[in-house]
């Protein structure tokens, strides 16, 4: 029986790609007086390229952009703007709140493990309006360890007071989420991402709305793989 479901944040609960597009478009418009010599779509494409889907921190991204386009504004100013305003552009994946509400109503413990910085990630969770659903939230910078280190998964299990075999981890990254969770004995659910193929997960989902059905099947002892 599953007693706990733990989630990744970016790419799983938060539609980070859509959120980044929304933020960068808005930032360009607000700083048009210094970005005006750069075509908007070109600036947005370069930001997304340098960002590498969040795996490059924005200090490096803005340093590259300022140098390449000779932007007459300190990169620190742009970074601070990102830190303060990204939360206003957080886009949830469809069915996020209803899925969490369904799981919570089944008396499941819920958690988040996210690679990222504080308080940035906590502000994004608050912006999504979902913080109250979770019994444990682990942000890598605060924990001093990052996925795929098994210790951060074990720490989450301890805080939720559940065993690995009683728990499920949901994420979009094949190594940091799926393989790492399986390595500590958790069931893994891959939230499909077109960037990856043939991910070896216990279950795969296209939409968050599919997750309660998987939990239901496991609760009643069925072994159907989705």
C-alpha positions as CSV (number, residue, x, y, z in Angstrom):
1,X,0.0,0.0,0.0
2,X,1.2,3.5,-0.9
3,X,1.3,5.8,2.1
4,X,3.3,8.8,0.6
5,X,3.7,10.4,-2.8
6,X,6.7,12.7,-3.2
7,X,7.1,15.1,-6.2
8,X,9.7,16.9,-8.2
9,X,8.8,20.5,-8.7
10,X,10.1,21.9,-12.1
11,X,8.8,20.0,-15.0
12,X,6.5,18.0,-12.8
13,X,4.1,20.3,-10.9
14,X,5.4,23.6,-12.3
15,X,5.3,23.9,-16.1
16,X,8.7,25.6,-16.1
17,X,9.0,25.9,-19.9
18,X,5.8,27.9,-20.1
19,X,6.7,29.9,-16.9
20,X,10.1,30.9,-18.4
21,X,8.6,32.0,-21.7
22,X,6.0,34.2,-19.8
23,X,8.7,35.7,-17.5
24,X,11.3,36.4,-20.2
25,X,8.7,38.0,-22.5
26,X,7.5,40.2,-19.6
27,X,11.1,41.1,-18.6
28,X,11.9,42.2,-22.1
29,X,8.9,44.4,-22.3
30,X,9.7,46.0,-19.0
31,X,13.3,46.7,-20.0
32,X,12.6,47.5,-23.6
33,X,14.7,50.7,-23.3
34,X,17.9,48.6,-22.8
35,X,16.8,45.6,-24.8
36,X,15.4,47.5,-27.7
37,X,18.4,46.9,-30.0
38,X,17.8,43.1,-29.7
39,X,14.8,41.5,-31.5
40,X,12.5,40.2,-28.8
41,X,12.3,36.6,-30.1
42,X,16.0,36.5,-30.5
43,X,16.5,37.6,-26.9
44,X,14.0,35.1,-25.6
45,X,15.5,32.2,-27.6
46,X,19.0,33.0,-26.3
47,X,17.8,33.2,-22.7
48,X,16.1,29.8,-23.1
49,X,19.2,28.3,-24.8
50,X,21.6,29.6,-22.1
51,X,19.2,28.5,-19.3
52,X,19.4,24.9,-20.4
53,X,16.0,24.2,-18.9
54,X,17.1,25.5,-15.5
55,X,20.3,23.6,-15.2
56,X,22.4,26.8,-15.5
57,X,21.9,29.4,-12.8
58,X,20.7,32.8,-14.0
59,X,23.9,34.6,-13.0
60,X,25.7,32.8,-15.8
61,X,22.8,33.3,-18.2
62,X,22.6,37.1,-17.6
63,X,26.4,37.5,-17.8
64,X,26.4,35.8,-21.2
65,X,23.5,37.9,-22.4
66,X,24.9,41.2,-21.2
67,X,28.3,40.5,-22.8
68,X,26.9,39.1,-26.1
69,X,24.4,41.9,-26.7
70,X,26.3,44.7,-24.9
71,X,23.3,45.4,-22.7
72,X,23.8,48.7,-20.8
73,X,22.6,47.3,-17.5
74,X,24.4,45.3,-14.9
75,X,23.7,41.6,-15.0
76,X,23.1,41.7,-11.3
77,X,20.1,44.0,-11.9
78,X,18.5,41.5,-14.3
79,X,19.2,38.6,-11.9
80,X,17.6,40.4,-9.1
81,X,14.6,41.1,-11.3
82,X,14.4,37.4,-12.1
83,X,14.6,36.5,-8.4
84,X,11.8,38.9,-7.4
85,X,9.4,38.5,-10.4
86,X,9.6,35.0,-11.7
87,X,7.0,33.9,-9.1
88,X,4.5,36.1,-10.8
89,X,4.8,33.9,-13.9
90,X,4.5,30.4,-12.5
91,X,2.3,28.2,-14.7
92,X,1.0,25.0,-13.1
93,X,0.5,21.8,-15.2
94,X,-3.2,21.0,-15.8
95,X,-5.1,19.3,-12.9
96,X,-2.4,20.1,-10.4
97,X,-4.6,21.3,-7.5
98,X,-7.4,18.7,-8.1
99,X,-4.8,15.9,-8.2
100,X,-3.2,17.0,-4.9
101,X,-6.6,17.4,-3.3
102,X,-7.6,13.9,-4.3
103,X,-4.4,12.4,-2.9
104,X,-4.7,14.4,0.3
105,X,-8.3,13.3,0.8
106,X,-7.1,9.7,0.7
107,X,-4.9,10.4,3.7
108,X,-1.7,10.2,1.8
109,X,1.4,12.0,3.0
110,X,2.8,14.4,0.3
111,X,6.2,15.8,-0.2
112,X,8.4,17.7,-2.6
113,X,12.1,17.2,-3.3
114,X,13.5,19.9,-5.6
115,X,16.9,20.8,-6.8
116,X,17.1,24.6,-6.6
117,X,17.7,27.6,-4.5
118,X,16.1,29.2,-1.5
119,X,13.9,31.2,-1.1
120,X,13.4,31.1,-4.9
121,X,11.8,27.6,-5.0
122,X,9.7,28.2,-1.9
123,X,8.3,31.4,-3.5
124,X,7.4,29.4,-6.6
125,X,5.6,26.8,-4.5
126,X,3.7,29.6,-2.8
127,X,2.8,31.2,-6.1
128,X,1.3,28.0,-7.3
129,X,-0.9,28.0,-4.1
130,X,-0.1,24.4,-3.2
131,X,2.2,24.7,-0.2
132,X,-0.6,23.6,2.3
133,X,-0.9,20.2,0.7
134,X,2.7,19.1,1.6
135,X,3.9,17.5,4.8
136,X,7.6,17.9,3.8
137,X,9.4,20.1,1.3
138,X,13.1,19.6,0.7
139,X,15.0,22.2,-1.4
140,X,18.5,21.1,-2.3
141,X,20.2,24.4,-1.3
142,X,18.8,24.3,2.2
143,X,19.5,20.5,2.5
144,X,23.1,20.8,1.3
145,X,22.5,17.9,-1.1
146,X,21.0,17.5,-4.5
147,X,19.2,14.8,-6.5
148,X,20.3,12.2,-7.5
149,X,22.0,11.8,-4.2
150,X,20.0,9.0,-2.4
151,X,20.4,10.8,0.9
152,X,17.9,13.5,0.0
153,X,15.3,10.9,-0.8
154,X,16.1,9.0,2.5
155,X,15.8,12.3,4.4
156,X,12.3,12.9,2.8
157,X,11.2,9.5,3.8
158,X,12.3,10.0,7.4
159,X,10.5,13.3,7.6
160,X,7.3,11.7,6.3
161,X,7.8,8.7,8.6
162,X,7.3,6.1,5.8
163,X,9.4,3.3,4.3
164,X,10.7,3.5,0.7
165,X,8.4,0.6,-0.4
166,X,5.4,2.5,0.9
167,X,6.3,5.5,-1.2
168,X,6.1,6.8,-4.8
169,X,8.2,9.5,-6.4
170,X,6.9,11.5,-9.4
171,X,9.3,13.4,-11.6
172,X,10.3,14.2,-15.2
173,X,14.1,13.6,-15.2
174,X,15.2,10.0,-16.0
175,X,18.3,10.2,-13.8
176,X,17.6,12.8,-11.0
177,X,14.1,11.6,-10.4
178,X,13.2,8.1,-11.8
179,X,16.5,6.2,-11.5
180,X,17.4,8.0,-8.2
181,X,14.1,7.2,-6.6
182,X,14.2,3.5,-7.7
183,X,17.7,3.2,-6.3
184,X,16.4,3.8,-2.7
185,X,13.5,1.4,-3.2
186,X,10.7,3.8,-4.1
187,X,8.2,3.2,-6.9
188,X,8.9,5.7,-9.7
189,X,6.4,7.6,-11.9
190,X,7.8,9.4,-14.9
191,X,5.9,12.5,-15.9
192,X,6.6,12.3,-19.6
193,X,8.9,14.9,-21.2
194,X,9.5,15.0,-25.0
195,X,13.2,15.5,-24.3
196,X,13.6,11.9,-23.1
197,X,12.6,8.5,-24.5
198,X,12.5,5.0,-23.2
199,X,12.7,5.9,-19.5
200,X,12.7,2.9,-17.3
201,X,10.1,3.8,-14.7
202,X,7.5,1.8,-12.9
203,X,4.7,3.9,-14.3
204,X,4.5,6.7,-16.9
205,X,1.9,9.5,-17.1
206,X,1.1,12.2,-19.6
207,X,-1.1,14.1,-17.2
208,X,-1.1,14.7,-13.4
209,X,-4.8,13.6,-13.4
210,X,-3.6,10.0,-14.1
211,X,-1.8,9.7,-10.8
212,X,-4.7,9.1,-8.4
213,X,-5.7,6.1,-10.6
214,X,-2.3,4.6,-10.2
215,X,-2.4,5.0,-6.5
216,X,-5.9,3.4,-6.5
217,X,-4.7,0.4,-8.4
218,X,-1.8,-0.1,-6.0
219,X,-3.9,0.3,-3.0
220,X,-6.2,-2.6,-4.1
221,X,-3.2,-4.8,-5.0
222,X,-3.4,-4.7,-8.7
223,X,-0.3,-4.7,-10.8
224,X,-1.4,-3.0,-14.0
225,X,1.3,-0.9,-15.5
226,X,0.2,2.4,-17.0
